[in-house]
């Protein structure tokens, strides 16, 4: 029975020391992981901004051509194009604000991002 207790105590000790090593490794890697997360979000939001800005400009160009040519007599076409320009422009602005926030105030962005994960 004493032998079993010793073996069990050794196993528990090894498990706890392994956990301490894992926690230490996590603490060492946390700044690099946060930096990579912020860089990833910066690039994703930047590329989405470029995509939606291009789509906004395209919708605006189509709206301009539609009004100049007077081909479309339906007000619904103009309403749809206006709605597309507004919606795409809103998404573009949201992405550019995120990029600016990550660049200018990364700690605030990180706090807001962590809070959004908790919700």
C-alpha positions as CSV (number, residue, x, y, z in Angstrom):
1,X,0.0,0.0,0.0
2,X,2.9,2.3,0.8
3,X,4.4,1.6,-2.5
4,X,1.2,2.5,-4.3
5,X,1.0,5.8,-2.4
6,X,4.6,6.6,-3.3
7,X,3.9,5.9,-7.0
8,X,0.7,7.9,-6.9
9,X,2.4,10.8,-5.2
10,X,5.2,10.8,-7.8
11,X,2.7,10.8,-10.7
12,X,0.8,13.7,-9.2
13,X,4.1,15.6,-8.7
14,X,5.1,15.0,-12.3
15,X,1.6,16.1,-13.5
16,X,1.8,19.3,-11.5
17,X,5.3,20.1,-12.7
18,X,4.2,19.5,-16.2
19,X,1.3,21.9,-15.7
20,X,3.7,24.5,-14.3
21,X,5.9,24.1,-17.4
22,X,2.8,24.4,-19.6
23,X,1.7,27.6,-17.8
24,X,5.2,29.0,-18.1
25,X,5.3,28.3,-21.8
26,X,1.8,29.9,-22.2
27,X,3.0,33.0,-20.4
28,X,6.1,33.2,-22.6
29,X,4.1,32.8,-25.8
30,X,1.2,35.1,-24.9
31,X,2.7,38.4,-26.2
32,X,3.6,36.7,-29.6
33,X,0.1,35.3,-29.9
34,X,-1.5,38.6,-29.1
35,X,0.8,40.4,-31.7
36,X,-0.1,37.8,-34.3
37,X,-3.8,38.2,-33.6
38,X,-3.7,41.9,-33.9
39,X,-1.7,41.7,-37.1
40,X,-4.2,39.2,-38.5
41,X,-7.2,41.4,-37.6
42,X,-5.4,44.4,-39.1
43,X,-4.8,42.6,-42.4
44,X,-8.3,41.1,-42.6
45,X,-10.0,44.4,-41.9
46,X,-7.7,46.2,-44.3
47,X,-8.5,43.8,-47.1
48,X,-12.2,43.9,-46.4
49,X,-12.0,47.7,-46.5
50,X,-10.3,47.6,-49.9
51,X,-12.8,45.1,-51.2
52,X,-15.9,47.0,-50.0
53,X,-14.4,50.4,-51.0
54,X,-14.0,49.1,-54.5
55,X,-17.5,47.7,-54.6
56,X,-18.8,51.1,-53.2
57,X,-17.0,53.0,-56.0
58,X,-18.3,50.5,-58.6
59,X,-21.9,51.0,-57.3
60,X,-21.4,54.8,-57.3
61,X,-20.1,54.6,-60.9
62,X,-23.1,52.5,-62.0
63,X,-25.4,55.0,-60.2
64,X,-23.8,57.9,-62.0
65,X,-24.0,56.1,-65.4
66,X,-27.7,55.3,-64.8
67,X,-28.6,58.9,-64.0
68,X,-26.6,60.3,-67.0
69,X,-28.0,57.9,-69.6
70,X,-31.6,58.1,-68.4
71,X,-32.0,54.4,-69.4
72,X,-33.7,53.5,-66.2
73,X,-37.1,55.2,-65.7
74,X,-37.8,53.1,-62.6
75,X,-37.1,54.9,-59.3
76,X,-36.5,51.4,-57.7
77,X,-33.2,51.1,-59.6
78,X,-31.9,54.3,-58.2
79,X,-33.1,53.4,-54.7
80,X,-31.3,50.0,-55.0
81,X,-28.1,51.6,-56.2
82,X,-28.3,54.3,-53.4
83,X,-28.9,51.5,-50.8
84,X,-25.9,49.6,-52.2
85,X,-23.7,52.6,-52.0
86,X,-24.8,53.3,-48.5
87,X,-24.5,49.7,-47.2
88,X,-21.1,49.1,-48.9
89,X,-19.8,52.5,-47.7
90,X,-20.9,51.7,-44.1
91,X,-19.0,48.4,-44.1
92,X,-16.0,50.1,-45.5
93,X,-16.0,52.8,-42.8
94,X,-16.5,50.2,-40.1
95,X,-13.4,48.3,-41.4
96,X,-11.3,51.4,-41.7
97,X,-12.2,52.5,-38.1
98,X,-11.1,49.0,-36.9
99,X,-7.8,49.4,-38.8
100,X,-7.2,52.8,-37.3
101,X,-8.1,51.6,-33.8
102,X,-5.6,48.7,-34.1
103,X,-2.9,51.1,-35.3
104,X,-3.5,54.0,-33.0
105,X,-4.9,52.4,-29.8
106,X,-4.1,48.6,-29.8
107,X,-4.6,48.1,-26.1
108,X,-8.2,49.6,-26.3
109,X,-8.9,47.4,-29.3
110,X,-7.6,44.3,-27.5
111,X,-9.8,45.1,-24.4
112,X,-12.9,45.5,-26.7
113,X,-12.0,42.3,-28.6
114,X,-11.7,40.4,-25.3
115,X,-15.0,41.8,-24.1
116,X,-16.7,40.8,-27.3
117,X,-15.4,37.2,-26.8
118,X,-16.9,37.1,-23.3
119,X,-20.4,38.2,-24.4
